Structure formats: C-alpha cells, structure tokens
Amino acid sequence: MPKLPRLSATEAEDMLLRSGFRLERSKGSHRIYMKERQRIIIPFHTGRTLHPKIVNQVLRAIKS
C-alpha cells in the first residue's frame, strides 16, 4: 500500500475547494467544509502537516 502524501492545511483546503466543497464556518483554528451532507474538518496550525488520518479523510472525500 502506498504511503499517504504529507499535506499542509492550505494544500488540503485547495483540494477540497476544487472538488466542490465550500467553507461552512470556522471555530478557533478549525475550518469546517461541507458538500451536500458530507463534512470535513481541517485544523489550521501554521508550520505543521496534517495527521495521516485527516489526509486520508480528505482524499476519500475528494474521490466520492
């Protein structure tokens, strides 16, 4: 199984917006994106990469 790419929050945000998600709201350092009934939460912390579980969640959401 190939390794997941290392993504920053801004890279994940760009991918989500290009695939039709919209920024629903933000709370603190977390941004919530919606597409129909699907919700993705991305933590925005400068200088840090996303956890592999969040990267997997983003990639799955883009594929569907």
PQR file of N, CA, C, O and H, with PARSE charges and radii, in Angstrom:
ATOM      1  N   MET A   1       0.848  -1.178   0.000 -0.4000 1.5000
ATOM      2  CA  MET A   1       0.000   0.000   0.000 -0.0000 2.0000
ATOM      3  C   MET A   1       0.891   1.239   0.000  0.5500 1.7000
ATOM      4  O   MET A   1       1.800   1.343   0.823 -0.5500 1.4000
ATOM      5  N   PRO A   2       0.639   2.188  -0.922 -0.5600 1.5000
ATOM      6  CA  PRO A   2       1.478   3.387  -0.976  0.2800 2.0000
ATOM      7  C   PRO A   2       1.256   4.284   0.229  0.5500 1.7000
ATOM      8  O   PRO A   2       0.183   4.313   0.830 -0.5500 1.4000
ATOM      9  N   LYS A   3       2.309   5.011   0.554 -0.4000 1.5000
ATOM     10  CA  LYS A   3       2.203   5.954   1.666 -0.0000 2.0000
ATOM     11  C   LYS A   3       1.346   7.146   1.271  0.5500 1.7000
ATOM     12  O   LYS A   3       1.286   7.533   0.103 -0.5500 1.4000
ATOM     13  H   LYS A   3       3.181   4.987   0.065  0.4000 1.0000
ATOM     14  N   LEU A   4       0.684   7.718   2.268 -0.4000 1.5000
ATOM     15  CA  LEU A   4      -0.118   8.918   2.039 -0.0000 2.0000
ATOM     16  C   LEU A   4       0.798  10.122   1.870  0.5500 1.7000
ATOM     17  O   LEU A   4       1.856  10.185   2.497 -0.5500 1.4000
ATOM     18  H   LEU A   4       0.732   7.404   3.216  0.4000 1.0000
ATOM     19  N   PRO A   5       0.405  11.081   1.029 -0.5600 1.5000
ATOM     20  CA  PRO A   5       1.216  12.296   0.897  0.2800 2.0000
ATOM     21  C   PRO A   5       1.128  13.139   2.164  0.5500 1.7000
ATOM     22  O   PRO A   5       0.137  13.094   2.893 -0.5500 1.4000
ATOM     23  N   ARG A   6       2.167  13.893   2.403 -0.4000 1.5000
ATOM     24  CA  ARG A   6       2.157  14.825   3.532 -0.0000 2.0000
ATOM     25  C   ARG A   6       1.571  16.133   3.037  0.5500 1.7000
ATOM     26  O   ARG A   6       2.095  16.749   2.109 -0.5500 1.4000
ATOM     27  H   ARG A   6       2.971  13.930   1.810  0.4000 1.0000
ATOM     28  N   LEU A   7       0.478  16.554   3.662 -0.4000 1.5000
ATOM     29  CA  LEU A   7      -0.215  17.764   3.232 -0.0000 2.0000
ATOM     30  C   LEU A   7      -0.229  18.805   4.339  0.5500 1.7000
ATOM     31  O   LEU A   7      -0.315  18.476   5.522 -0.5500 1.4000
ATOM     32  H   LEU A   7       0.052  16.054   4.416  0.4000 1.0000
ATOM     33  N   SER A   8      -0.145  20.057   3.937 -0.4000 1.5000
ATOM     34  CA  SER A   8      -0.385  21.134   4.890 -0.0000 2.0000
ATOM     35  C   SER A   8      -1.873  21.452   4.839  0.5500 1.7000
ATOM     36  O   SER A   8      -2.585  20.955   3.966 -0.5500 1.4000
ATOM     37  H   SER A   8      -0.075  20.325   2.976  0.4000 1.0000
ATOM     38  N   ALA A   9      -2.338  22.259   5.748 -0.4000 1.5000
ATOM     39  CA  ALA A   9      -3.758  22.605   5.801 -0.0000 2.0000
ATOM     40  C   ALA A   9      -4.171  23.397   4.567  0.5500 1.7000
ATOM     41  O   ALA A   9      -5.277  23.209   4.060 -0.5500 1.4000
ATOM     42  H   ALA A   9      -1.759  22.663   6.457  0.4000 1.0000
ATOM     43  N   THR A  10      -3.310  24.273   4.076 -0.4000 1.5000
ATOM     44  CA  THR A  10      -3.675  25.064   2.898 -0.0000 2.0000
ATOM     45  C   THR A  10      -3.754  24.194   1.643  0.5500 1.7000
ATOM     46  O   THR A  10      -4.603  24.429   0.782 -0.5500 1.4000
ATOM     47  H   THR A  10      -2.411  24.426   4.488  0.4000 1.0000
ATOM     48  N   GLU A  11      -2.883  23.195   1.530 -0.4000 1.5000
ATOM     49  CA  GLU A  11      -2.944  22.280   0.386 -0.0000 2.0000
ATOM     50  C   GLU A  11      -4.236  21.471   0.420  0.5500 1.7000
ATOM     51  O   GLU A  11      -4.882  21.281  -0.610 -0.5500 1.4000
ATOM     52  H   GLU A  11      -2.194  23.004   2.229  0.4000 1.0000
ATOM     53  N   ALA A  12      -4.611  20.995   1.606 -0.4000 1.5000
ATOM     54  CA  ALA A  12      -5.851  20.231   1.744 -0.0000 2.0000
ATOM     55  C   ALA A  12      -7.056  21.119   1.437  0.5500 1.7000
ATOM     56  O   ALA A  12      -8.018  20.677   0.808 -0.5500 1.4000
ATOM     57  H   ALA A  12      -4.086  21.149   2.443  0.4000 1.0000
ATOM     58  N   GLU A  13      -6.997  22.366   1.884 -0.4000 1.5000
ATOM     59  CA  GLU A  13      -8.091  23.299   1.614 -0.0000 2.0000
ATOM     60  C   GLU A  13      -8.252  23.526   0.114  0.5500 1.7000
ATOM     61  O   GLU A  13      -9.376  23.521  -0.389 -0.5500 1.4000
ATOM     62  H   GLU A  13      -6.216  22.724   2.395  0.4000 1.0000
ATOM     63  N   ASP A  14      -7.160  23.723  -0.602 -0.4000 1.5000
ATOM     64  CA  ASP A  14      -7.213  23.914  -2.053 -0.0000 2.0000
ATOM     65  C   ASP A  14      -7.850  22.708  -2.732  0.5500 1.7000
ATOM     66  O   ASP A  14      -8.679  22.866  -3.628 -0.5500 1.4000
ATOM     67  H   ASP A  14      -6.248  23.727  -0.193  0.4000 1.0000
ATOM     68  N   MET A  15      -7.469  21.511  -2.313 -0.4000 1.5000
ATOM     69  CA  MET A  15      -8.021  20.292  -2.901 -0.0000 2.0000
ATOM     70  C   MET A  15      -9.530  20.199  -2.658  0.5500 1.7000
ATOM     71  O   MET A  15     -10.289  19.840  -3.558 -0.5500 1.4000
ATOM     72  H   MET A  15      -6.796  21.383  -1.586  0.4000 1.0000
ATOM     73  N   LEU A  16      -9.951  20.521  -1.450 -0.4000 1.5000
ATOM     74  CA  LEU A  16     -11.379  20.448  -1.125 -0.0000 2.0000
ATOM     75  C   LEU A  16     -12.189  21.469  -1.916  0.5500 1.7000
ATOM     76  O   LEU A  16     -13.256  21.146  -2.439 -0.5500 1.4000
ATOM     77  H   LEU A  16      -9.334  20.812  -0.719  0.4000 1.0000
ATOM     78  N   LEU A  17     -11.691  22.691  -2.005 -0.4000 1.5000
ATOM     79  CA  LEU A  17     -12.418  23.736  -2.723 -0.0000 2.0000
ATOM     80  C   LEU A  17     -12.521  23.421  -4.208  0.5500 1.7000
ATOM     81  O   LEU A  17     -13.553  23.694  -4.822 -0.5500 1.4000
ATOM     82  H   LEU A  17     -10.825  22.953  -1.581  0.4000 1.0000
ATOM     83  N   ARG A  18     -11.465  22.846  -4.802 -0.4000 1.5000
ATOM     84  CA  ARG A  18     -11.504  22.480  -6.212 -0.0000 2.0000
ATOM     85  C   ARG A  18     -12.480  21.346  -6.480  0.5500 1.7000
ATOM     86  O   ARG A  18     -13.005  21.236  -7.588 -0.5500 1.4000
ATOM     87  H   ARG A  18     -10.627  22.624  -4.303  0.4000 1.0000
ATOM     88  N   SER A  19     -12.735  20.496  -5.479 -0.4000 1.5000
ATOM     89  CA  SER A  19     -13.631  19.352  -5.690 -0.0000 2.0000
ATOM     90  C   SER A  19     -15.079  19.677  -5.319  0.5500 1.7000
ATOM     91  O   SER A  19     -15.922  18.780  -5.309 -0.5500 1.4000
ATOM     92  H   SER A  19     -12.309  20.585  -4.579  0.4000 1.0000
ATOM     93  N   GLY A  20     -15.382  20.939  -5.013 -0.4000 1.5000
ATOM     94  CA  GLY A  20     -16.765  21.330  -4.811 -0.0000 2.0000
ATOM     95  C   GLY A  20     -17.190  21.561  -3.372  0.5500 1.7000
ATOM     96  O   GLY A  20     -18.356  21.867  -3.123 -0.5500 1.4000
ATOM     97  H   GLY A  20     -14.697  21.668  -5.021  0.4000 1.0000
ATOM     98  N   PHE A  21     -16.282  21.424  -2.423 -0.4000 1.5000
ATOM     99  CA  PHE A  21     -16.626  21.722  -1.035 -0.0000 2.0000
ATOM    100  C   PHE A  21     -16.651  23.224  -0.851  0.5500 1.7000
ATOM    101  O   PHE A  21     -16.017  23.955  -1.612 -0.5500 1.4000
ATOM    102  H   PHE A  21     -15.335  21.176  -2.625  0.4000 1.0000
ATOM    103  N   ARG A  22     -17.379  23.693   0.156 -0.4000 1.5000
ATOM    104  CA  ARG A  22     -17.414  25.114   0.465 -0.0000 2.0000
ATOM    105  C   ARG A  22     -17.127  25.292   1.960  0.5500 1.7000
ATOM    106  O   ARG A  22     -17.441  24.428   2.778 -0.5500 1.4000
ATOM    107  H   ARG A  22     -17.894  23.099   0.774  0.4000 1.0000
ATOM    108  N   LEU A  23     -16.534  26.411   2.285 -0.4000 1.5000
ATOM    109  CA  LEU A  23     -16.243  26.717   3.679 -0.0000 2.0000
ATOM    110  C   LEU A  23     -17.552  27.052   4.371  0.5500 1.7000
ATOM    111  O   LEU A  23     -18.187  28.058   4.055 -0.5500 1.4000
ATOM    112  H   LEU A  23     -16.279  27.113   1.620  0.4000 1.0000
ATOM    113  N   GLU A  24     -17.954  26.220   5.305 -0.4000 1.5000
ATOM    114  CA  GLU A  24     -19.218  26.412   6.016 -0.0000 2.0000
ATOM    115  C   GLU A  24     -19.036  27.409   7.167  0.5500 1.7000
ATOM    116  O   GLU A  24     -19.787  28.376   7.294 -0.5500 1.4000
ATOM    117  H   GLU A  24     -17.438  25.403   5.562  0.4000 1.0000
ATOM    118  N   ARG A  25     -18.034  27.152   7.990 -0.4000 1.5000
ATOM    119  CA  ARG A  25     -17.776  28.036   9.133 -0.0000 2.0000
ATOM    120  C   ARG A  25     -16.405  27.699   9.687  0.5500 1.7000
ATOM    121  O   ARG A  25     -15.767  26.739   9.255 -0.5500 1.4000
ATOM    122  H   ARG A  25     -17.424  26.367   7.887  0.4000 1.0000
ATOM    123  N   SER A  26     -15.956  28.495  10.644 -0.4000 1.5000
ATOM    124  CA  SER A  26     -14.709  28.196  11.341 -0.0000 2.0000
ATOM    125  C   SER A  26     -14.909  28.446  12.825  0.5500 1.7000
ATOM    126  O   SER A  26     -15.687  29.308  13.234 -0.5500 1.4000
ATOM    127  H   SER A  26     -16.473  29.275  10.995  0.4000 1.0000
ATOM    128  N   LYS A  27     -14.195  27.679  13.607 -0.4000 1.5000
ATOM    129  CA  LYS A  27     -14.274  27.812  15.056 -0.0000 2.0000
ATOM    130  C   LYS A  27     -12.868  27.646  15.594  0.5500 1.7000
ATOM    131  O   LYS A  27     -12.296  26.557  15.554 -0.5500 1.4000
ATOM    132  H   LYS A  27     -13.564  26.978  13.275  0.4000 1.0000
ATOM    133  N   GLY A  28     -12.326  28.727  16.094 -0.4000 1.5000
ATOM    134  CA  GLY A  28     -10.948  28.677  16.561 -0.0000 2.0000
ATOM    135  C   GLY A  28     -10.010  28.468  15.386  0.5500 1.7000
ATOM    136  O   GLY A  28     -10.056  29.219  14.412 -0.5500 1.4000
ATOM    137  H   GLY A  28     -12.791  29.612  16.127  0.4000 1.0000
ATOM    138  N   SER A  29      -9.158  27.450  15.472 -0.4000 1.5000
ATOM    139  CA  SER A  29      -8.218  27.179  14.393 -0.0000 2.0000
ATOM    140  C   SER A  29      -8.700  26.060  13.475  0.5500 1.7000
ATOM    141  O   SER A  29      -7.916  25.539  12.682 -0.5500 1.4000
ATOM    142  H   SER A  29      -9.121  26.840  16.264  0.4000 1.0000
ATOM    143  N   HIS A  30      -9.960  25.686  13.567 -0.4000 1.5000
ATOM    144  CA  HIS A  30     -10.523  24.626  12.734 -0.0000 2.0000
ATOM    145  C   HIS A  30     -11.517  25.209  11.734  0.5500 1.7000
ATOM    146  O   HIS A  30     -12.334  26.066  12.071 -0.5500 1.4000
ATOM    147  H   HIS A  30     -10.596  26.109  14.212  0.4000 1.0000
ATOM    148  N   ARG A  31     -11.427  24.725  10.495 -0.4000 1.5000
ATOM    149  CA  ARG A  31     -12.350  25.153   9.452 -0.0000 2.0000
ATOM    150  C   ARG A  31     -13.191  23.962   9.021  0.5500 1.7000
ATOM    151  O   ARG A  31     -12.676  22.858   8.843 -0.5500 1.4000
ATOM    152  H   ARG A  31     -10.764  24.029  10.220  0.4000 1.0000
ATOM    153  N   ILE A  32     -14.483  24.190   8.856 -0.4000 1.5000
ATOM    154  CA  ILE A  32     -15.432  23.132   8.518 -0.0000 2.0000
ATOM    155  C   ILE A  32     -15.894  23.343   7.083  0.5500 1.7000
ATOM    156  O   ILE A  32     -16.388  24.412   6.726 -0.5500 1.4000
ATOM    157  H   ILE A  32     -14.902  25.087   9.001  0.4000 1.0000
ATOM    158  N   TYR A  33     -15.725  22.312   6.268 -0.4000 1.5000
ATOM    159  CA  TYR A  33     -16.112  22.342   4.861 -0.0000 2.0000
ATOM    160  C   TYR A  33     -17.255  21.368   4.648  0.5500 1.7000
ATOM    161  O   TYR A  33     -17.275  20.278   5.220 -0.5500 1.4000
ATOM    162  H   TYR A  33     -15.323  21.443   6.558  0.4000 1.0000
ATOM    163  N   MET A  34     -18.224  21.780   3.803 -0.4000 1.5000
ATOM    164  CA  MET A  34     -19.401  20.950   3.533 -0.0000 2.0000
ATOM    165  C   MET A  34     -19.577  20.773   2.032  0.5500 1.7000
ATOM    166  O   MET A  34     -19.262  21.652   1.229 -0.5500 1.4000
ATOM    167  H   MET A  34     -18.208  22.665   3.338  0.4000 1.0000
ATOM    168  N   LYS A  35     -20.094  19.599   1.689 -0.4000 1.5000
ATOM    169  CA  LYS A  35     -20.526  19.298   0.325 -0.0000 2.0000
ATOM    170  C   LYS A  35     -21.696  18.344   0.476  0.5500 1.7000
ATOM    171  O   LYS A  35     -21.530  17.179   0.838 -0.5500 1.4000
ATOM    172  H   LYS A  35     -20.350  18.885   2.341  0.4000 1.0000
ATOM    173  N   GLU A  36     -22.897  18.870   0.187 -0.4000 1.5000
ATOM    174  CA  GLU A  36     -24.141  18.142   0.418 -0.0000 2.0000
ATOM    175  C   GLU A  36     -24.230  17.771   1.900  0.5500 1.7000
ATOM    176  O   GLU A  36     -24.374  18.667   2.731 -0.5500 1.4000
ATOM    177  H   GLU A  36     -23.031  19.816  -0.107  0.4000 1.0000
ATOM    178  N   ARG A  37     -24.150  16.491   2.265 -0.4000 1.5000
ATOM    179  CA  ARG A  37     -24.241  16.094   3.675 -0.0000 2.0000
ATOM    180  C   ARG A  37     -22.891  15.675   4.248  0.5500 1.7000
ATOM    181  O   ARG A  37     -22.812  15.222   5.390 -0.5500 1.4000
ATOM    182  H   ARG A  37     -24.032  15.763   1.590  0.4000 1.0000
ATOM    183  N   GLN A  38     -21.833  15.825   3.459 -0.4000 1.5000
ATOM    184  CA  GLN A  38     -20.504  15.407   3.887 -0.0000 2.0000
ATOM    185  C   GLN A  38     -19.765  16.573   4.539  0.5500 1.7000
ATOM    186  O   GLN A  38     -19.744  17.678   3.997 -0.5500 1.4000
ATOM    187  H   GLN A  38     -21.897  16.192   2.531  0.4000 1.0000
ATOM    188  N   ARG A  39     -19.167  16.330   5.691 -0.4000 1.5000
ATOM    189  CA  ARG A  39     -18.471  17.379   6.437 -0.0000 2.0000
ATOM    190  C   ARG A  39     -17.025  16.968   6.667  0.5500 1.7000
ATOM    191  O   ARG A  39     -16.751  15.837   7.067 -0.5500 1.4000
ATOM    192  H   ARG A  39     -19.184  15.432   6.131  0.4000 1.0000
ATOM    193  N   ILE A  40     -16.106  17.887   6.416 -0.4000 1.5000
ATOM    194  CA  ILE A  40     -14.681  17.675   6.646 -0.0000 2.0000
ATOM    195  C   ILE A  40     -14.179  18.814   7.527  0.5500 1.7000
ATOM    196  O   ILE A  40     -14.463  19.982   7.262 -0.5500 1.4000
ATOM    197  H   ILE A  40     -16.329  18.806   6.092  0.4000 1.0000
ATOM    198  N   ILE A  41     -13.440  18.473   8.566 -0.4000 1.5000
ATOM    199  CA  ILE A  41     -12.887  19.470   9.484 -0.0000 2.0000
ATOM    200  C   ILE A  41     -11.373  19.462   9.343  0.5500 1.7000
ATOM    201  O   ILE A  41     -10.734  18.421   9.492 -0.5500 1.4000
ATOM    202  H   ILE A  41     -13.210  17.524   8.781  0.4000 1.0000
ATOM    203  N   ILE A  42     -10.803  20.625   9.057 -0.4000 1.5000
ATOM    204  CA  ILE A  42      -9.362  20.764   8.873 -0.0000 2.0000
ATOM    205  C   ILE A  42      -8.803  21.681   9.961  0.5500 1.7000
ATOM    206  O   ILE A  42      -9.235  22.828  10.078 -0.5500 1.4000
ATOM    207  H   ILE A  42     -11.322  21.472   8.937  0.4000 1.0000
ATOM    208  N   PRO A  43      -7.843  21.191  10.764 -0.5600 1.5000
ATOM    209  CA  PRO A  43      -7.190  22.068  11.738  0.2800 2.0000
ATOM    210  C   PRO A  43      -6.105  22.903  11.062  0.5500 1.7000
ATOM    211  O   PRO A  43      -5.245  22.359  10.369 -0.5500 1.4000
ATOM    212  N   PHE A  44      -6.140  24.202  11.256 -0.4000 1.5000
ATOM    213  CA  PHE A  44      -5.162  25.109  10.668 -0.0000 2.0000
ATOM    214  C   PHE A  44      -4.172  25.540  11.738  0.5500 1.7000
ATOM    215  O   PHE A  44      -4.473  26.391  12.575 -0.5500 1.4000
ATOM    216  H   PHE A  44      -6.838  24.644  11.819  0.4000 1.0000
ATOM    217  N   HIS A  45      -2.977  24.935  11.698 -0.4000 1.5000
ATOM    218  CA  HIS A  45      -1.889  25.304  12.598 -0.0000 2.0000
ATOM    219  C   HIS A  45      -0.679  25.586  11.712  0.5500 1.7000
ATOM    220  O   HIS A  45      -0.237  24.709  10.970 -0.5500 1.4000
ATOM    221  H   HIS A  45      -2.733  24.243  11.018  0.4000 1.0000
ATOM    222  N   THR A  46      -0.150  26.786  11.782 -0.4000 1.5000
ATOM    223  CA  THR A  46       0.931  27.175  10.888 -0.0000 2.0000
ATOM    224  C   THR A  46       2.174  26.325  11.129  0.5500 1.7000
ATOM    225  O   THR A  46       2.543  26.028  12.265 -0.5500 1.4000
ATOM    226  H   THR A  46      -0.510  27.498  12.385  0.4000 1.0000
ATOM    227  N   GLY A  47       2.801  25.947  10.023 -0.4000 1.5000
ATOM    228  CA  GLY A  47       4.052  25.208  10.105 -0.0000 2.0000
ATOM    229  C   GLY A  47       3.905  23.726  10.416  0.5500 1.7000
ATOM    230  O   GLY A  47       4.912  23.050  10.624 -0.5500 1.4000
ATOM    231  H   GLY A  47       2.501  26.188   9.100  0.4000 1.0000
ATOM    232  N   ARG A  48       2.693  23.201  10.455 -0.4000 1.5000
ATOM    233  CA  ARG A  48       2.511  21.786  10.788 -0.0000 2.0000
ATOM    234  C   ARG A  48       1.816  21.069   9.634  0.5500 1.7000
ATOM    235  O   ARG A  48       1.007  21.655   8.915 -0.5500 1.4000
ATOM    236  H   ARG A  48       1.875  23.750  10.286  0.4000 1.0000
ATOM    237  N   THR A  49       2.148  19.798   9.473 -0.4000 1.5000
ATOM    238  CA  THR A  49       1.466  18.988   8.473 -0.0000 2.0000
ATOM    239  C   THR A  49       0.291  18.289   9.138  0.5500 1.7000
ATOM    240  O   THR A  49       0.251  18.119  10.357 -0.5500 1.4000
ATOM    241  H   THR A  49       2.806  19.322  10.057  0.4000 1.0000
ATOM    242  N   LEU A  50      -0.657  17.891   8.311 -0.4000 1.5000
ATOM    243  CA  LEU A  50      -1.853  17.236   8.834 -0.0000 2.0000
ATOM    244  C   LEU A  50      -1.558  15.795   9.242  0.5500 1.7000
ATOM    245  O   LEU A  50      -0.676  15.145   8.681 -0.5500 1.4000
ATOM    246  H   LEU A  50      -0.624  18.029   7.321  0.4000 1.0000
ATOM    247  N   HIS A  51      -2.298  15.318  10.209 -0.4000 1.5000
ATOM    248  CA  HIS A  51      -2.192  13.932  10.657 -0.0000 2.0000
ATOM    249  C   HIS A  51      -2.630  13.022   9.512  0.5500 1.7000
ATOM    250  O   HIS A  51      -3.533  13.382   8.757 -0.5500 1.4000
ATOM    251  H   HIS A  51      -3.015  15.846  10.665  0.4000 1.0000
ATOM    252  N   PRO A  52      -2.006  11.846   9.366 -0.5600 1.5000
ATOM    253  CA  PRO A  52      -2.374  10.942   8.269  0.2800 2.0000
ATOM    254  C   PRO A  52      -3.856  10.568   8.235  0.5500 1.7000
ATOM    255  O   PRO A  52      -4.398  10.339   7.154 -0.5500 1.4000
ATOM    256  N   LYS A  53      -4.518  10.502   9.372 -0.4000 1.5000
ATOM    257  CA  LYS A  53      -5.950  10.185   9.380 -0.0000 2.0000
ATOM    258  C   LYS A  53      -6.759  11.292   8.709  0.5500 1.7000
ATOM    259  O   LYS A  53      -7.738  11.012   8.018 -0.5500 1.4000
ATOM    260  H   LYS A  53      -4.078  10.688  10.251  0.4000 1.0000
ATOM    261  N   ILE A  54      -6.359  12.543   8.908 -0.4000 1.5000
ATOM    262  CA  ILE A  54      -7.062  13.660   8.290 -0.0000 2.0000
ATOM    263  C   ILE A  54      -6.774  13.693   6.794  0.5500 1.7000
ATOM    264  O   ILE A  54      -7.668  13.986   6.000 -0.5500 1.4000
ATOM    265  H   ILE A  54      -5.563  12.770   9.470  0.4000 1.0000
ATOM    266  N   VAL A  55      -5.536  13.396   6.400 -0.4000 1.5000
ATOM    267  CA  VAL A  55      -5.182  13.336   4.986 -0.0000 2.0000
ATOM    268  C   VAL A  55      -6.017  12.264   4.297  0.5500 1.7000
ATOM    269  O   VAL A  55      -6.533  12.486   3.201 -0.5500 1.4000
ATOM    270  H   VAL A  55      -4.810  13.158   7.045  0.4000 1.0000
ATOM    271  N   ASN A  56      -6.150  11.113   4.928 -0.4000 1.5000
ATOM    272  CA  ASN A  56      -6.960  10.017   4.386 -0.0000 2.0000
ATOM    273  C   ASN A  56      -8.411  10.447   4.237  0.5500 1.7000
ATOM    274  O   ASN A  56      -9.048  10.133   3.231 -0.5500 1.4000
ATOM    275  H   ASN A  56      -5.731  10.933   5.818  0.4000 1.0000
ATOM    276  N   GLN A  57      -8.941  11.160   5.223 -0.4000 1.5000
ATOM    277  CA  GLN A  57     -10.313  11.640   5.182 -0.0000 2.0000
ATOM    278  C   GLN A  57     -10.521  12.609   4.017  0.5500 1.7000
ATOM    279  O   GLN A  57     -11.543  12.551   3.333 -0.5500 1.4000
ATOM    280  H   GLN A  57      -8.423  11.414   6.040  0.4000 1.0000
ATOM    281  N   VAL A  58      -9.564  13.488   3.796 -0.4000 1.5000
ATOM    282  CA  VAL A  58      -9.656  14.449   2.698 -0.0000 2.0000
ATOM    283  C   VAL A  58      -9.625  13.727   1.355  0.5500 1.7000
ATOM    284  O   VAL A  58     -10.432  14.025   0.475 -0.5500 1.4000
ATOM    285  H   VAL A  58      -8.734  13.536   4.352  0.4000 1.0000
ATOM    286  N   LEU A  59      -8.712  12.792   1.192 -0.4000 1.5000
ATOM    287  CA  LEU A  59      -8.587  12.078  -0.078 -0.0000 2.0000
ATOM    288  C   LEU A  59      -9.831  11.245  -0.364  0.5500 1.7000
ATOM    289  O   LEU A  59     -10.265  11.169  -1.513 -0.5500 1.4000
ATOM    290  H   LEU A  59      -8.056  12.551   1.908  0.4000 1.0000
ATOM    291  N   ARG A  60     -10.408  10.624   0.650 -0.4000 1.5000
ATOM    292  CA  ARG A  60     -11.642   9.863   0.463 -0.0000 2.0000
ATOM    293  C   ARG A  60     -12.791  10.777   0.055  0.5500 1.7000
ATOM    294  O   ARG A  60     -13.598  10.418  -0.803 -0.5500 1.4000
ATOM    295  H   ARG A  60     -10.055  10.686   1.583  0.4000 1.0000
ATOM    296  N   ALA A  61     -12.867  11.950   0.663 -0.4000 1.5000
ATOM    297  CA  ALA A  61     -13.950  12.885   0.357 -0.0000 2.0000
ATOM    298  C   ALA A  61     -13.850  13.388  -1.076  0.5500 1.7000
ATOM    299  O   ALA A  61     -14.870  13.586  -1.736 -0.5500 1.4000
ATOM    300  H   ALA A  61     -12.212  12.242   1.360  0.4000 1.0000
ATOM    301  N   ILE A  62     -12.649  13.594  -1.554 -0.4000 1.5000
ATOM    302  CA  ILE A  62     -12.451  14.087  -2.913 -0.0000 2.0000
ATOM    303  C   ILE A  62     -12.848  13.017  -3.928  0.5500 1.7000
ATOM    304  O   ILE A  62     -13.412  13.330  -4.976 -0.5500 1.4000
ATOM    305  H   ILE A  62     -11.821  13.434  -1.018  0.4000 1.0000
ATOM    306  N   LYS A  63     -12.554  11.764  -3.618 -0.4000 1.5000
ATOM    307  CA  LYS A  63     -12.872  10.669  -4.551 -0.0000 2.0000
ATOM    308  C   LYS A  63     -14.363  10.441  -4.692  0.5500 1.7000
ATOM    309  O   LYS A  63     -14.833  10.042  -5.757 -0.5500 1.4000
ATOM    310  H   LYS A  63     -12.096  11.510  -2.766  0.4000 1.0000
ATOM    311  N   SER A  64     -15.120  10.694  -3.615 -0.4000 1.5000
ATOM    312  CA  SER A  64     -16.567  10.405  -3.677 -0.0000 2.0000
ATOM    313  C   SER A  64     -17.352  11.520  -4.317  0.5500 1.7000
ATOM    314  O   SER A  64     -18.573  11.424  -4.441 -0.5500 1.4000
ATOM    315  H   SER A  64     -14.737  11.019  -2.749  0.4000 1.0000
TER
END
